[in-house]
Amino acid sequence: YPVSHSEAQASMDRSMRWAERSKRAMAGSSQALFGIVQGSVFSDLRRESLERIQSIGFDGIAMGGFSVGEPKMLMYDLLEALREELPDEVPHYLMGVGTPLDIVKAVQSGYDMFDCVLPTRNARNGMLFTWKGPIRIKNACFKEDSEPPDPDCGCPTCSRFSRGYLRHLYVSGEILSSILNTQHNLYFYFELMERIRKEIVSGGLRGLASDLEIRYGAEA
């Protein structure tokens, strides 16, 4: 992104040829093979790609090519527009996404699986995810803060270390900074997925999305 419609069409067609070759190459394998839907930000190309992936036949549907610079609302709108066309009998995987809000929005649009470097990359850069919003632990305001990063978090980092100490580790360039921040962020994401599962069952997913919109909307 950005890319012209004709360029996106050519790229999507190439991906569909790869998909057919991959399906043939994996014939007889016990591994699950997902077909990847492409088409940039063009709904007609995304829809065509999804239809072609389904016609080839895969164990799951992956949605690729997002989080590459396009406006987040455009991604949300495209995911929602295709929701009714996703096959119910296979899992749906959104590739390379994303923030807590991204994930909840995608779940609302029918996606089950995600992968993203965000929890670990942001941890290395001094950003911690919490239920009250992001904390940038490198900021000077945390220099003498004796509170844990997130008082409501049960991870080992929050149970043992203060914001002030984590800031000291970060500004000192200590590798322990990346380790402890990553430990916290991964714990948060595990909790997020557990919370999403509970809210699906209880019917509270919309409320969770609204709350994360307040806490993480600016991150989108």
Contacts in CASP RR format, 6 or more apart in sequence:
PFRMAT RR
TARGET T0000
AUTHOR 0000-0000-0000
METHOD contacts of the structure
MODEL  1
YPVSHSEAQASMDRSMRWAERSKRAMAGSSQALFGIVQGSVFSDLRRESL
ERIQSIGFDGIAMGGFSVGEPKMLMYDLLEALREELPDEVPHYLMGVGTP
LDIVKAVQSGYDMFDCVLPTRNARNGMLFTWKGPIRIKNACFKEDSEPPD
PDCGCPTCSRFSRGYLRHLYVSGEILSSILNTQHNLYFYFELMERIRKEI
VSGGLRGLASDLEIRYGAEA
1 40 0 8 1.000
1 41 0 8 1.000
1 68 0 8 1.000
1 69 0 8 1.000
1 70 0 8 1.000
2 70 0 8 1.000
3 11 0 8 1.000
3 40 0 8 1.000
5 42 0 8 1.000
5 45 0 8 1.000
8 38 0 8 1.000
8 39 0 8 1.000
8 40 0 8 1.000
8 41 0 8 1.000
8 42 0 8 1.000
8 45 0 8 1.000
9 39 0 8 1.000
9 45 0 8 1.000
11 38 0 8 1.000
11 39 0 8 1.000
11 40 0 8 1.000
12 38 0 8 1.000
12 39 0 8 1.000
12 40 0 8 1.000
12 45 0 8 1.000
12 48 0 8 1.000
12 49 0 8 1.000
15 36 0 8 1.000
15 38 0 8 1.000
15 49 0 8 1.000
16 49 0 8 1.000
16 52 0 8 1.000
16 53 0 8 1.000
16 56 0 8 1.000
19 35 0 8 1.000
19 36 0 8 1.000
19 52 0 8 1.000
19 53 0 8 1.000
19 56 0 8 1.000
19 58 0 8 1.000
20 56 0 8 1.000
22 33 0 8 1.000
22 35 0 8 1.000
23 33 0 8 1.000
23 56 0 8 1.000
23 57 0 8 1.000
23 58 0 8 1.000
26 33 0 8 1.000
32 59 0 8 1.000
32 60 0 8 1.000
33 58 0 8 1.000
33 59 0 8 1.000
33 60 0 8 1.000
34 58 0 8 1.000
34 59 0 8 1.000
34 60 0 8 1.000
34 61 0 8 1.000
34 62 0 8 1.000
34 93 0 8 1.000
35 53 0 8 1.000
35 56 0 8 1.000
35 57 0 8 1.000
35 58 0 8 1.000
35 60 0 8 1.000
35 61 0 8 1.000
35 62 0 8 1.000
36 53 0 8 1.000
36 62 0 8 1.000
36 63 0 8 1.000
36 64 0 8 1.000
36 95 0 8 1.000
37 46 0 8 1.000
37 49 0 8 1.000
37 50 0 8 1.000
37 53 0 8 1.000
37 61 0 8 1.000
37 62 0 8 1.000
37 63 0 8 1.000
37 64 0 8 1.000
38 45 0 8 1.000
38 46 0 8 1.000
38 49 0 8 1.000
38 64 0 8 1.000
38 65 0 8 1.000
39 45 0 8 1.000
39 46 0 8 1.000
39 49 0 8 1.000
39 65 0 8 1.000
40 65 0 8 1.000
40 70 0 8 1.000
41 70 0 8 1.000
41 74 0 8 1.000
41 75 0 8 1.000
41 78 0 8 1.000
43 78 0 8 1.000
43 81 0 8 1.000
43 82 0 8 1.000
46 78 0 8 1.000
46 81 0 8 1.000
46 82 0 8 1.000
47 82 0 8 1.000
47 85 0 8 1.000
50 61 0 8 1.000
50 82 0 8 1.000
50 85 0 8 1.000
50 86 0 8 1.000
51 85 0 8 1.000
53 61 0 8 1.000
54 61 0 8 1.000
54 87 0 8 1.000
58 90 0 8 1.000
59 90 0 8 1.000
60 90 0 8 1.000
60 91 0 8 1.000
60 92 0 8 1.000
60 93 0 8 1.000
61 86 0 8 1.000
61 87 0 8 1.000
61 90 0 8 1.000
61 91 0 8 1.000
61 92 0 8 1.000
61 93 0 8 1.000
62 92 0 8 1.000
62 93 0 8 1.000
62 94 0 8 1.000
62 95 0 8 1.000
63 79 0 8 1.000
63 82 0 8 1.000
63 92 0 8 1.000
63 93 0 8 1.000
63 94 0 8 1.000
63 95 0 8 1.000
63 111 0 8 1.000
64 94 0 8 1.000
64 95 0 8 1.000
64 96 0 8 1.000
65 95 0 8 1.000
66 75 0 8 1.000
66 94 0 8 1.000
66 95 0 8 1.000
66 96 0 8 1.000
66 97 0 8 1.000
67 75 0 8 1.000
67 96 0 8 1.000
67 97 0 8 1.000
67 98 0 8 1.000
67 102 0 8 1.000
67 116 0 8 1.000
72 102 0 8 1.000
72 220 0 8 1.000
73 220 0 8 1.000
75 97 0 8 1.000
75 102 0 8 1.000
76 105 0 8 1.000
76 109 0 8 1.000
79 94 0 8 1.000
79 105 0 8 1.000
79 106 0 8 1.000
79 109 0 8 1.000
79 110 0 8 1.000
79 111 0 8 1.000
80 108 0 8 1.000
80 109 0 8 1.000
82 109 0 8 1.000
83 109 0 8 1.000
83 110 0 8 1.000
86 92 0 8 1.000
86 110 0 8 1.000
91 112 0 8 1.000
91 113 0 8 1.000
92 110 0 8 1.000
92 111 0 8 1.000
92 112 0 8 1.000
92 113 0 8 1.000
93 111 0 8 1.000
93 112 0 8 1.000
93 113 0 8 1.000
93 114 0 8 1.000
93 115 0 8 1.000
94 106 0 8 1.000
94 111 0 8 1.000
94 113 0 8 1.000
94 114 0 8 1.000
95 115 0 8 1.000
96 114 0 8 1.000
96 115 0 8 1.000
96 116 0 8 1.000
96 117 0 8 1.000
97 103 0 8 1.000
97 106 0 8 1.000
97 114 0 8 1.000
97 116 0 8 1.000
98 114 0 8 1.000
98 116 0 8 1.000
98 118 0 8 1.000
99 118 0 8 1.000
99 216 0 8 1.000
99 219 0 8 1.000
99 220 0 8 1.000
100 129 0 8 1.000
100 189 0 8 1.000
100 192 0 8 1.000
100 212 0 8 1.000
100 215 0 8 1.000
100 216 0 8 1.000
101 209 0 8 1.000
101 212 0 8 1.000
101 213 0 8 1.000
101 215 0 8 1.000
101 216 0 8 1.000
101 217 0 8 1.000
101 219 0 8 1.000
101 220 0 8 1.000
102 220 0 8 1.000
103 114 0 8 1.000
103 192 0 8 1.000
103 193 0 8 1.000
103 196 0 8 1.000
104 196 0 8 1.000
104 205 0 8 1.000
104 208 0 8 1.000
104 209 0 8 1.000
104 212 0 8 1.000
105 209 0 8 1.000
106 114 0 8 1.000
107 196 0 8 1.000
107 200 0 8 1.000
107 205 0 8 1.000
108 205 0 8 1.000
108 206 0 8 1.000
108 209 0 8 1.000
119 129 0 8 1.000
119 182 0 8 1.000
119 185 0 8 1.000
119 186 0 8 1.000
119 188 0 8 1.000
119 189 0 8 1.000
120 182 0 8 1.000
120 185 0 8 1.000
120 186 0 8 1.000
122 128 0 8 1.000
122 129 0 8 1.000
122 185 0 8 1.000
123 178 0 8 1.000
123 181 0 8 1.000
123 182 0 8 1.000
123 184 0 8 1.000
123 185 0 8 1.000
124 178 0 8 1.000
124 181 0 8 1.000
124 182 0 8 1.000
126 136 0 8 1.000
126 137 0 8 1.000
126 138 0 8 1.000
126 170 0 8 1.000
126 177 0 8 1.000
126 181 0 8 1.000
127 134 0 8 1.000
127 135 0 8 1.000
127 136 0 8 1.000
127 137 0 8 1.000
127 181 0 8 1.000
128 134 0 8 1.000
128 135 0 8 1.000
128 136 0 8 1.000
128 137 0 8 1.000
128 149 0 8 1.000
128 150 0 8 1.000
128 166 0 8 1.000
128 181 0 8 1.000
128 184 0 8 1.000
128 185 0 8 1.000
128 188 0 8 1.000
129 184 0 8 1.000
129 185 0 8 1.000
129 188 0 8 1.000
129 189 0 8 1.000
130 149 0 8 1.000
130 150 0 8 1.000
130 152 0 8 1.000
130 153 0 8 1.000
130 188 0 8 1.000
131 150 0 8 1.000
131 152 0 8 1.000
131 153 0 8 1.000
131 188 0 8 1.000
131 215 0 8 1.000
132 150 0 8 1.000
132 215 0 8 1.000
133 215 0 8 1.000
133 216 0 8 1.000
134 215 0 8 1.000
134 216 0 8 1.000
134 219 0 8 1.000
135 142 0 8 1.000
135 149 0 8 1.000
135 150 0 8 1.000
135 163 0 8 1.000
137 149 0 8 1.000
137 163 0 8 1.000
137 164 0 8 1.000
137 166 0 8 1.000
137 167 0 8 1.000
137 170 0 8 1.000
137 181 0 8 1.000
138 167 0 8 1.000
138 170 0 8 1.000
138 171 0 8 1.000
139 167 0 8 1.000
142 163 0 8 1.000
142 164 0 8 1.000
142 166 0 8 1.000
142 167 0 8 1.000
143 164 0 8 1.000
143 167 0 8 1.000
143 168 0 8 1.000
144 164 0 8 1.000
145 162 0 8 1.000
145 163 0 8 1.000
145 164 0 8 1.000
145 167 0 8 1.000
146 162 0 8 1.000
146 163 0 8 1.000
146 164 0 8 1.000
147 162 0 8 1.000
147 163 0 8 1.000
148 157 0 8 1.000
148 158 0 8 1.000
148 159 0 8 1.000
148 161 0 8 1.000
148 162 0 8 1.000
148 163 0 8 1.000
149 157 0 8 1.000
149 158 0 8 1.000
149 161 0 8 1.000
149 163 0 8 1.000
149 166 0 8 1.000
149 184 0 8 1.000
150 158 0 8 1.000
150 184 0 8 1.000
150 188 0 8 1.000
151 158 0 8 1.000
153 184 0 8 1.000
153 187 0 8 1.000
153 188 0 8 1.000
153 191 0 8 1.000
154 187 0 8 1.000
155 183 0 8 1.000
155 184 0 8 1.000
155 187 0 8 1.000
155 188 0 8 1.000
156 183 0 8 1.000
156 187 0 8 1.000
157 166 0 8 1.000
157 180 0 8 1.000
157 181 0 8 1.000
157 183 0 8 1.000
157 184 0 8 1.000
157 187 0 8 1.000
158 184 0 8 1.000
161 180 0 8 1.000
166 177 0 8 1.000
166 180 0 8 1.000
166 181 0 8 1.000
169 176 0 8 1.000
169 177 0 8 1.000
169 180 0 8 1.000
170 177 0 8 1.000
170 181 0 8 1.000
195 208 0 8 1.000
196 205 0 8 1.000
196 208 0 8 1.000
199 205 0 8 1.000
199 207 0 8 1.000
199 208 0 8 1.000
END
